[in-house]
Amino acid sequence: MPTIITPTKVLFTQNIWQINSAVVCAVAAKNGGTWIVVEQTPFHPVSHIWPDHPADRGELIYQSQNYTVTDCVVGAIEIATQQLYIAADIPVKRDTDGWVFVVAHHLALPLALCVAEEVTLVVDKAYQQGLSRGHSGGHLSSLALNKVLHTDFWRKDPSRRDELGYYDFHSYAQEKSIASENCNTDHYRLGKTLRKRGLNSVEMIADIEQITVKINQQLALWIALATPIVMRREGDALTDSRYWQCDLGDEGIIEIPCGGTHATSLAEYLALTVKFEVISDQQLVMITTAVMA
């Protein structure tokens, strides 16, 4: 009888960095390495759809031997065939009937491991926390950017607003985002479509230094609040929705859908600042840097 496989239970939003008895539910050998799926994991996987948050680092321990987890990605298992598909090879969307989405841990060597055996998983806590501060910092800086641009750089009222009620430049213009240790990098495109929506992009680029000053002033005010950051979960499975939540004082408690790992409080930051790189009149990069408290 085939093994019953369920969506991986993820623990990376709960400040858990080690599981001592993770039950193996799928193993696949590929290109000289091994992909391992367990019932629950403290590892955050990189998404093949929106790879803004890198995979966690760490180790898998089996029979007193330590193995480096060289990658951690989203996988999907077809229940009827028990076949594991990895990242870009996944042929279906989430919540497709007959499929289960899982976290797949990669070892760069073959490992004879059987379903129902137990392993220990240990996440590199310091690395994960660095990514978490970077990712939360990116949410805060994007909100501050929207707020600063709201009054002076839009000639029309675009339909989309962010969680604070400001015109959502960030979601309109963002091409990609990359979290790294204590840093987040957002790439924006200031193209024709955005100008038609009402953004005065020429004026924005010309005034980017003053915009930077105002964003950093806003970030300093928010960091001084030292309020908690909460990850609200609608369940423990990888595919369950998760939301980044923070009290920003006069702005109120905000909530952003997000599946990454995050800081637990604004008090983790001594400072949070942005700088911009103007690549061209249509390309802009915002780099958010966190300084630990």
C-alpha positions in Angstrom: 0.0 0.0 0.0 1.5 3.4 -1.0 2.7 5.7 1.8 0.2 8.4 2.7 1.9 11.7 2.0 0.6 15.0 3.3 1.8 18.6 2.7 5.0 19.3 4.7 4.4 21.0 8.0 6.7 24.0 8.2 8.1 25.4 11.5 10.2 28.3 10.2 7.6 30.9 11.4 7.7 29.5 15.0 11.4 30.1 16.0 12.1 26.4 15.8 15.5 25.6 14.3 15.9 21.9 15.0 13.7 18.7 14.7 15.2 15.6 16.2 12.8 13.0 14.9 11.6 14.1 11.4 9.9 11.2 9.7 11.0 10.6 6.1 8.1 10.3 3.6 9.8 10.4 0.3 13.4 10.0 -1.1 14.5 10.6 -4.7 18.0 10.1 -6.2 19.0 12.5 -9.0 22.3 13.5 -10.6 24.4 11.9 -7.9 22.5 13.6 -5.1 19.5 12.9 -2.9 16.2 14.7 -2.4 14.6 14.1 0.9 11.0 15.0 2.0 10.0 14.7 5.7 6.7 15.2 7.5 7.8 18.5 9.1 10.8 20.7 8.8 12.3 23.9 10.2 13.9 24.7 6.8 12.5 27.4 4.6 12.5 26.4 0.9 13.1 28.8 -2.0 10.1 29.2 -4.2 10.3 28.4 -7.9 7.6 30.9 -8.6 8.8 33.9 -6.7 12.4 33.2 -5.6 12.8 36.3 -3.5 13.8 34.5 -0.3 16.8 32.1 -0.5 16.7 28.6 1.0 17.9 28.1 4.5 21.2 26.4 5.2 21.9 23.6 7.7 22.4 20.0 8.2 20.6 16.6 8.1 21.8 14.1 10.7 21.2 10.3 10.0 22.7 7.5 12.0 25.1 9.9 13.8 26.4 11.2 10.5 26.1 14.9 9.6 25.2 15.8 6.0 25.1 19.4 4.6 21.8 20.4 3.1 23.0 22.0 -0.1 19.6 23.2 -1.2 16.0 23.4 -0.1 13.2 23.9 -2.5 9.5 23.5 -3.0 8.5 20.1 -4.4 5.3 18.4 -5.4 4.3 14.7 -5.2 1.8 13.1 -7.5 -0.2 10.9 -5.1 -1.1 8.3 -7.6 2.4 7.6 -8.7 4.3 8.8 -5.6 6.7 10.7 -8.0 8.5 13.7 -6.6 8.9 16.8 -8.9 11.4 19.5 -8.0 10.9 23.3 -8.3 10.6 24.3 -12.0 9.8 20.7 -13.0 6.5 20.9 -11.1 3.8 20.5 -13.7 0.7 21.7 -11.7 -0.4 24.6 -9.6 -0.8 24.6 -5.8 -4.0 22.9 -4.5 -4.4 20.7 -7.6 -6.3 17.6 -6.8 -4.2 14.5 -6.5 -1.0 16.4 -5.7 0.8 17.4 -2.5 3.3 20.3 -2.2 6.3 19.6 0.0 9.7 20.9 1.1 12.5 19.0 -0.6 15.9 18.9 1.1 18.9 18.2 -1.1 22.1 16.4 -0.2 24.9 16.5 -2.8 25.7 12.8 -2.4 23.8 9.5 -2.6 22.3 8.4 0.7 20.5 5.1 1.3 17.5 6.3 3.3 14.2 4.6 3.6 10.7 6.0 4.0 9.5 6.0 7.6 13.0 6.3 9.0 13.8 9.3 11.1 16.4 12.1 10.7 17.4 15.2 12.6 17.2 18.5 10.8 19.2 21.5 12.0 18.9 25.0 10.4 21.7 27.5 10.5 19.9 29.9 12.9 22.2 32.9 12.4 21.9 32.8 8.6 18.1 32.4 8.8 17.8 35.3 11.2 19.9 37.5 8.9 17.6 36.7 6.0 14.6 37.3 8.2 15.8 40.8 9.1 16.5 41.5 5.5 13.0 40.4 4.4 11.1 42.3 7.0 13.3 45.3 6.3 12.2 45.1 2.6 8.5 45.2 3.6 9.1 48.3 5.8 11.1 50.1 3.1 8.6 49.4 0.4 5.8 50.8 2.6 7.9 53.9 3.4 8.7 54.4 -0.3 5.0 54.3 -1.2 4.2 56.8 1.5 6.9 59.3 0.4 5.8 59.1 -3.3 2.1 59.3 -2.6 1.5 63.1 -2.5 4.1 64.6 -4.8 4.8 62.1 -7.6 1.5 60.9 -8.9 -0.6 63.1 -11.3 -3.5 60.5 -11.4 -5.2 58.4 -8.8 -4.1 54.8 -9.6 -6.5 52.1 -8.5 -4.1 50.0 -6.4 -3.2 51.1 -2.9 -1.0 49.4 -0.3 -1.8 48.1 3.1 -1.4 51.7 4.5 -3.7 53.2 1.9 -0.9 54.8 -0.2 -0.6 54.5 -4.0 1.2 51.2 -4.4 4.3 52.1 -6.5 6.1 49.1 -5.1 3.7 46.5 -6.5 3.2 48.3 -9.8 6.9 48.8 -10.5 8.6 45.8 -8.8 10.3 43.4 -11.2 12.1 41.3 -8.6 13.2 41.3 -5.0 16.1 39.5 -3.3 16.5 39.0 0.4 20.0 38.5 1.8 21.5 38.6 5.2 20.4 41.9 6.8 19.6 43.3 3.4 16.9 43.4 0.8 17.2 44.5 -2.9 14.2 45.6 -4.9 14.4 46.1 -8.7 11.9 48.6 -10.2 10.9 49.3 -13.8 9.6 52.8 -14.5 8.1 52.1 -17.9 5.4 53.5 -20.1 2.6 51.6 -18.4 3.5 53.1 -15.0 3.7 56.6 -16.5 0.2 56.1 -18.0 -1.1 55.2 -14.6 0.1 58.6 -13.4 3.6 58.3 -12.0 5.8 61.3 -12.7 8.9 59.1 -13.1 11.2 61.8 -14.5 10.6 64.0 -11.5 11.0 61.0 -9.2 14.4 60.2 -10.6 15.4 63.9 -10.4 14.4 64.1 -6.7 15.7 60.6 -5.7 18.2 62.1 -3.1 15.4 63.9 -1.2 13.1 60.8 -1.5 15.9 58.8 0.1 16.2 61.2 3.0 12.4 61.1 3.7 12.2 57.3 3.5 15.0 56.9 6.0 13.4 59.4 8.3 10.1 57.4 8.2 12.0 54.1 8.8 13.7 55.6 11.8 10.3 56.5 13.3 8.9 53.0 12.7 12.0 51.3 14.1 11.8 53.4 17.3 8.3 51.9 18.0 10.1 48.5 18.8 6.8 46.7 18.3 6.5 42.9 17.7 6.4 41.4 14.2 3.9 38.5 14.1 3.6 35.8 11.4 -0.1 34.9 11.3 -0.6 31.4 10.0 -3.8 29.9 8.7 -2.3 26.4 9.2 1.0 24.6 9.5 1.3 23.2 6.0 3.6 24.6 3.4 0.6 25.6 1.2 -1.3 27.3 4.0 -1.4 31.1 3.8 0.9 33.2 6.0 0.8 36.9 6.8 3.4 39.4 8.0 1.8 41.6 10.7 3.2 44.6 12.5 1.9 47.6 14.5 3.2 50.8 13.0 1.8 53.2 15.5 -0.3 55.9 14.0 -0.5 53.9 10.7 -2.2 51.1 12.6 -1.6 47.3 12.5 -0.8 46.2 9.0 -0.8 42.8 7.4 1.0 41.6 4.2 0.7 38.1 2.7 4.1 36.6 2.8 5.6 33.1 3.0 9.1 34.0 4.0 10.9 34.1 7.4 10.9 37.3 9.3 12.3 39.3 12.2 10.2 38.9 15.4 10.3 42.6 16.4 11.3 46.1 15.2 13.5 46.0 18.3 15.9 43.7 16.4 17.0 46.7 14.4 19.4 49.4 15.5 18.8 51.1 12.2 17.1 50.4 8.8 18.2 52.6 5.8 17.8 52.6 2.1 19.9 53.8 -0.8 19.0 53.9 -4.5 20.9 53.0 -7.6 19.6 54.7 -10.8 20.4 52.2 -13.6 18.6 54.2 -16.3 15.6 56.5 -16.6 13.5 53.4 -16.5 15.4 51.2 -14.1 15.8 51.8 -10.4 17.2 49.6 -7.6 16.4 50.2 -3.9 18.8 48.5 -1.4 17.6 48.2 2.2 20.2 47.6 4.9 19.5 46.5 8.4 21.8 47.2 11.3 21.3 44.8 14.2 20.4 46.2 17.6 
